[in-house]
C-alpha cells in the first residue's frame, strides 16, 4: 500500500547537546545529503557585523518598537535551528542567528523566550513579537499568523541503526513512531495511521511528546521504532549518532520555513521580510546557514504567506 505523505515542521534534540545523560543521542543539525562539521564553537561572528537599517526599522509599528526589544517565542530543542548552549540556558542555532540579525537591523535588543512548541503560535502578539522555532508554511496553518519565509526544509524518518524492523514509508502499520506534539510531522504520522486502520491493517502507535529530546531518545533506546522530524535535524542526528541511528527513506514534502507574526500584522511582516531580504542580499544569511551546515536549504527571496510553495 502506497502512502501519500503530508507536510512537515519541526526538528529535534537540543538540550541533549548540553545534557550529559543524553549525550549519546545529541544532535545539532544538517541535511541528510550533506556532511557538515559539528556545531560552531560560537555563532557570534555570524551576527556581529549586522547594523541597524534606519529605513527598515522605520517600517515597524510602534507596538513592536516601544519596549526596545524584539521578543521571540522559541522551543530550544531543535538543533541546529535552536537549542541550548553549554550554559544550559542560552538558545543558539541558525534560527537564533537569524533572529539576532533581524533584531540588529531593527535596532532592537534580541530577546528569546522559551516555551513548549505548541504554545508559541497562540502567544504571538501577546507574549511574543514573533515565533521563530521551525514553523513551516503549510496549508493547515493558513490564517494562524503572517508567515515570512527564509529557508526550505523537508521531513525525514529516522530509525535505529540497521533498521531492525525493515521499515519503509509503505509499511509503518503496526510500528511505533515518535513525533513532537503540535508539529506537521505529528499530523503526517496520524494521517498514515488513518490509512492503516482504514485498510484493515494494524494501527501505528503514535508517540506524541512535548520534548523532542525524548522523541529521539526513544528511538535510540528502542522505545519507538522510528521518529519523524525536519530533515536538517534528522540528518544531523544521524551524522552525530551513526552508531545508533540512520535515516529511513528520502526527505519528503519540502516546504518553506518561516518567521511567524501575529495574524493581520502585515506591517511587521513586511519589515521582517525586508530585513531577511537584506541579510540574503548582503551575504549574512548564507554565512549563517553555512556555519550550521544548512546551506542546501537556502532560498533567494523571502516571501509572505507563500502557502502555494
ABEGO torsion letter per residue (X at the ends): XBBBBBBBBBBBEAAAAABAAAAAABBAEBBAABBBBBBBABAAAAAAABBBBAAAAAABBAAAAAAGBBBBBBBBABOAABBBBAAGABBBEAAAAAAAAAAAAAGBBBBBBBBBAAAAAAABGAABABBBBGBBBBAAABGAEBBBBABBBBBBBBBBBGGAAGBBAAAABGBBBBBBBGBAAAAAAAAAAAAAAAAGBBBBBBBBBABAAAAAAAAAAGABABBBBBAAAAAAAAAAAAAABBBBEBBBGBBBBBBBBBBGBAAAAAAAAAAAAAAAAAGAAAAAAAAAGAAAABBABBBBGBAAX
